[in-house]
Structures are given as C-alpha cells and as structure tokens.
C-alpha cells in the first residue's frame, strides 16, 4: 500500500481523511472498500467512510507530520480531504484542507516507482548521483579497501601497477648479472622476470614478463 505524507504540524488534531475520486467526485467507503456516490449514504455509511490518519511525533512529543496509508483498492487519482471532530451527516467537522492530487503512482510497480527503480539500477542499489562534487575529497582511509593482492604476472591495471611497484622494493626480489626476478609472498614462486645487462658503460633492464 502507498503511504501519503501530510505536511501538517499541528498536534493532536485527531484527523480523518476522505478520498474523493477526481473523475466523478465519488468518495471512498472504507467499509465496502469502493468509491461510492456519497449522496446515497445514510449516517452509518458516512461514519464508516473516513480513513484513519496517523500522527508522527519527535521524541520530545512535537508533531512532525501525519501519514495516511492508502487502501489497496485506490487505483485512480483522487483528492484527500482532512477533517477532525467527526465526519457524519449533520455533524459539524473542522476542515483542514485537501491535497493537490494523489495517485497510485508510488505503489509497487506504479509509474513513479518504476522510474525510481530504473534510477537505482543505473546508480546502484544505494547509489545517488551528485552532479556538483565541489568540495568533495577522499577520506583519510579512502584507499584502505583497495585490494593489495599481488598480480600473478605483469600488472594489467592501475591497482596492480601500484602494488607491483611497492613489492619491487619491499618484497623479495633477486638480481643477478642477467636477470631481475620478483617473488610471491612465499618467497619461492617467481612473479616477474626481467633481463639485465651491463657492458661497463650502460646498464640495461628489459621489459618484464
């Protein structure tokens, strides 16, 4: 069921709501769970028609807003009229306004729900695309989750390149008169090999393989 948020900050109104179908002015009967012509209601039917509105408060007791859960059968655009003090034929009730328009677009599979689902698919389940990233910066631990796993051979992406440079100086490597080798963490498996040479004038280090 969709939930409508009503921006009313006055506390303890004891609100009830009438859903009025835009196309014909018929009102939702909560007992029969259908839109009906209110001119044919008697007192009992009218009393049963209003929907309960829930007051939402902060921890200090102040009212933030009210919410109204729309019945599953409401599948067309309608207005919501808010009353307090009882709404029955012949009774006096305080009117608190009407929404511009509510629809079932927000229900699961509705038009707007489908659009939101598409956006989430594009940006990730929890993703939000921020157009203006001015002032954004990397957190002090922002790179800590980047994997430091050694590549099994010559680096093929930027992460592996950084890891391989660090390992060249701080992990095991051997240098002979003809070869430079780097090793896995076990100190035995060779990860990369490069030819080296020295003709007493120029030292040459070949590409890694």
N, C-alpha and C positions, 0 to 999 in steps of 0.2 A: 504494500500500500504506500502511496505517496504521502509525504508529510508537508503541510503548508506552515510556514513560519509567519506569524502575525506580529508586526512591529508595533506593539502597544506596551508602554512601560508603566501603566497604572496598575497597582497591585489589587488583588482580591476582588476582581470585578465579577467573578462567577459567570464567565461568558458562556454563551451557547451560540451555535452557528447554524444558519440556514443556507443550503446550497441551492442557488437559483439558476436553472439552465438558461443559457443565453438565447437559444433558438426560439423558445416559446414561453419563458417565464415560469415553467413548471418547477416545483420545489421538491427536493429530495426527502422522501419519507423514510426515516430510519427504521421503522417497523416493517414496512413492506419492501424496503430496500429497492426503491424505484422512484423515478421522478413522477409526480402526480400534479394534477390541477388543484391548487390549494382552495379554490372556491367551493370545492365539494367536500372539504374537510369539516368534521364536527370537532368539538373541543378536545376529545380524546385523541383523535388523529393528529391534531395540531400540536398537542402537548408532547406527543411521542416523536415528532419530526426532528426537533433540533439535535445537533451533534455536540458532544462534549468538547470543550476546549481546555487544553492543559496549560497551566501557568508554570513557567520555568523561572526559578529564582537563583540568585547567587548564594554563596554560603552565609552571607550576612543577612539574608532574607529579603533583599531588594529584588524587585521584579525585572527580569531582563526582557522577556517576550512571552508570547503564548504560541502554542503549536496546535494544529488541527490535523488529525490523521484522516485522510480522505478514504471513504469506503471503496472497496474494490470495484463496485459496480458503477462508479462515476467515471465514465469514459468519454465525456464530451466537455467542451468549455463551459464554465459557469462562473457566476459571481458568488462570493461568500459574504453574507450579511451577519454581523455580530450583534448580539443582544445580551443584556443582563436583566435580572428581575423577573424572569419568566416570560415565555412567549406562548400565549394561548389566546384563543379567540375571545375578545372582550377584555383581555388583561392589558395593563399598562407596562410597557417594556422600554428600557433605555437603549437607544440605537447607537452603536459605536463604529459605524462606517462599513464600507464594502470594499472588497478587493477590486483591483482593476480587472483581473481575469485569472482564473486558474484552469489548468488543463491537466490531462494525464500524461503530458509530455515527459514528466520526470519519473514516471513509473518504469519499472524494469522493462527494457525493450522499447520504451517510448522514444519519440523523435529526439528530444534533447538528451536523454540517457544514452542513445546510440551515438550521438555526436561526442559526448564526453568519453564514452568507451573508445571511440576512434582516436581521440587525442591521447588518451592514456596508452593506447597501443603504439602510437608514434613516439611517445616520450618516455615510455617505461611505466610500470605499474604505479610507481610513486613519483614519476617524473614530472617536473614542471619546467617549461622553457622560459627563461628570463631573457628578454630582448636586450635590456640595458644592463651590462655587467660592470659598469663603472664602480670602482671601489672594491670589487671582488679580489680576494687574494688567497693564496694557498695557505692552509693551516700548517702549523709547525710540524704536525705529524701526518701531513697530507700524503707523503710518499711512503709511509710505513707499510702500507698494504700492498705495495708493488712487489711482486714475487722476485726473489733473488736467486732462484733456481738457475744453476749453470746450464748454458746451452750445450747440447751434445756434440756440437761441432762449431764451425764458423758462425758467428752471430748473424741472424737474418732480420732482426728488427731492433728498434732503438733500445728497448729494455735489455735485450741480450747484449747489445754493444756495450752499454754501461756496466753491466755485470762482468763482462769479459775483460774490460779494461781494469776493473778493480782486482779481479782474480789474477791477472798477469803479475801484479806487484805484491799481492798479499796471500796468494795461494801457491802451491808448489809448482815450480817450473824448472826446467833444466836447459842449460846452454852448453853445447859442445862447439867444436870448431866448424861443424857443418849443420847443426840443427838446433832450433829452439822449440821446446815442447812444453805445453801446459797440461795439467792433470786434473782429474776429477777429485772430489773430496777424499776418496780412498787412497789417493797418492799413487795409484797404480795405473788406472785407465787413462790413456792419452786422449785428450780432447782435441787439441790442435797441434799441428806441426808446421814449422816454417824453416826453410833453408837459410843458412847464414854463410857468409864467406868474408875473408879478409886478405887482401893482397898487399898488405903493409902500407897501402895508400888509402884505400876505400873499404869501409865495412858495408856489406850489403845484406839486407834482411828481406827475404822473399815473401810473397803472399801466403796467408795461412790456408791450410787445408785440413 
